[in-house]
Amino acid sequence: MSKFVLAVYVDNKSGVLTRVTSMFTRRGFNIDTLTVGETECPEYSRITLSMTGDGYAQAQMISQLSKLFNVKKVELLEKDNSIRRELMLIKIKNQQATRQDVLAVVDIFRAKIIDFSPDALCIETTGEPSKIDAFIEILKPFGIIEMCRTGITALERGAGSLISKNDQ
Amino acid sequence: MKRNGAQIVIETLLEQGVDTVFGYPGGQVVNLYDALYEYSGRIRHILTAHEQGAAHAADGFARATGKVGVVIATSGPGATNLVTGIATAMLDSVPMIAITGNVPRSQIGRDSFQEVDITGITLPITKHNYFIHNISELADSIREGFRIARSGRPGPVLIDIPKDIQTAESEFTPRPVDPPFPVRKPDPARLSRAAEAIRACKRPYLYLGGGVIRSETWELAAKLAERIDAVVGCSLMGLGAIPTDNPRFLGMEGMHGHYASSMAQSRADLILAVGVRFSDRATGNTDRFNRHMRDATIIHMDIDLAEIDKNVSSTIAVLGDLQDSLAALLDALEPQTHPEWRAEVDALQREEARRPAETVALAPRSLIRAINRSVNDDTPIVTDVGQHQMWAAQYCNLKTPRTFLTSGGLGTMGFGMGAAIGACLATGRRTVLITGDGSFGMNLNELATAVTYDLPLTVVIVDNGVLGMVRQWQTLFFGKRYASTTLDRKTDFVKLAEAFGAKGIRAESLEIFEEAFREAFRSRGPVVIDCPIGRDEMVLPMLPPGGSFDEMITGKEDDAHE
């Protein structure tokens, strides 16, 4: 079992995300994270999926995805050849005794305070999922009120583009 | 030209070459039916007794011809009644278009009367589906739907059309039919590796599936078997791809396959699998199948990428249209002979032939053989699901592809009546439905349809008064605890047939059956022949569920047949 990331170009139409997730449910595959948004081509959306599975699951997911009519391109993003980022918003208790420590951690992790209220601090951070995991661990003792992670979004390194590759 | 949405639907169907549609009217398709009325000279609508029957009829029509079957239903319950029919078509790769009406767009999402999210419901059981948001996308969505249904591995497509789109007007311009989506050519390197493996093998087994029929490559497949001196077996869906009496053909393999066919497959050193998906019913336990076959070369040729290595890991996979792959192999291979392998398989077939004779008045094998004696080479034979289906699969003498119509993947009891009606209308030939009393009970209402359209349909009910296949499992694996499988209904199928306006006959013996069956072939209209058989008849051989070929129950010591 290993973690892997897929980039999927789909038609930018209503219902397409449901088709993708429904296929995963039907085939009994689990999605760890999923992000979706517009792309450089208005007619396509790009979905980044991160999943855990063996070689069989990986091959099946790619071919089952490719069969969906609204899926235009599926690409496995290798760890060494891609940049992966995730964004997190996290709300921490704002206490006199720990405030300076929190600010120091925020500084070390190059995170940002984006909301400051008498009882709470909201911090924004971006990075590799492993960095975010580490950040959460450090913040735990200060009292996490709530948090929200976007899931992985990723691009291939270099000048290539998945869709233009397809067009050639 | 200006047309309303309903007219555009019919115009597009005509453009796609559709001459027959099956369906059932309702509130949200009343406009569509008004257009059908208007175009009745150019398109024939067959009204069934139930939407499920209509869906199976469209499916049967498609299986018998290779054309796209079309079914129409109203919103809500009309649409949900199609679900089993659509799933049946999906699992057996049948090209089908299902058109449903829905409530007007302004009423969508409000739980309006007879509103249901049918595109959501059918998402996992269609190749693709459409909810039409705008009249401007109507014609092109239907066109694209047909293209998807026909292309690559065929399948069902559903198009949901809100009522206000059926009444809206738009410009319509007819267009020629688009060719299927292009398919990647098979990789020459893989083809030459496959050819090399075939040249080196000693015990080749050609394994044909439904893909051979869908791609119309039965002649290439038979030629290839000849060329490489292979024995041939098939999956349930592959029946008809090669004539039953071809001396190379060992019959269906798998859970209830022929002994020689399954054994030859397990002893082969090369399996050339063409248009199959190695279903669990065909392989038994796939892990054990993989382990058992690990010394054999498995060449898997299919058009669907997702089938490669899904159930069984192949040694060489050739992705592409079977027309291309088989033709390329034929080009690459010179004639071979394998007399030792043939002798080994002959011995297996002799062993298989040593089965106890049937001595009761009416027994399954004799019944199917009597049918064989009276049908024509091109008679469509349709089955339902259960023991009768397996007996038909084992003993029907098939001469022509597309003449054996059965629900293989989904295993839908109740498939038969609708599918037989579809096949009958598609071919215009007398069609034989082999069904069981259980399966027939599920959709016997369609007898009304057969009578209304005066269809030449012979329904043979293999009537054992029980749900025989499940009973067989209970006999073998559940200590004869017959939970809810003993029907013992008081239904008189002769009177029932007569009540519907059909002819009904009870055949207590093989002689009566044969006479009645022949008589039906000379007459018109539907005939129902009720054939009482013993409730302890079993389908043998049998692989225990989850078992493998070496655990086959052959019943040689079993005297159930006596």
Interface residues (C-beta under 8 A of the other chain):
Chain A: S14 G15 T18 R19 S22 M23 T25 R26 Y56 A59 Q60 S63 Q64 S66 K67 L68 F69 N70
Chain B: T119 G120 L123 P124 K127 H128 F131 H133 I148 D304 L305 A306 I308 D309 K310
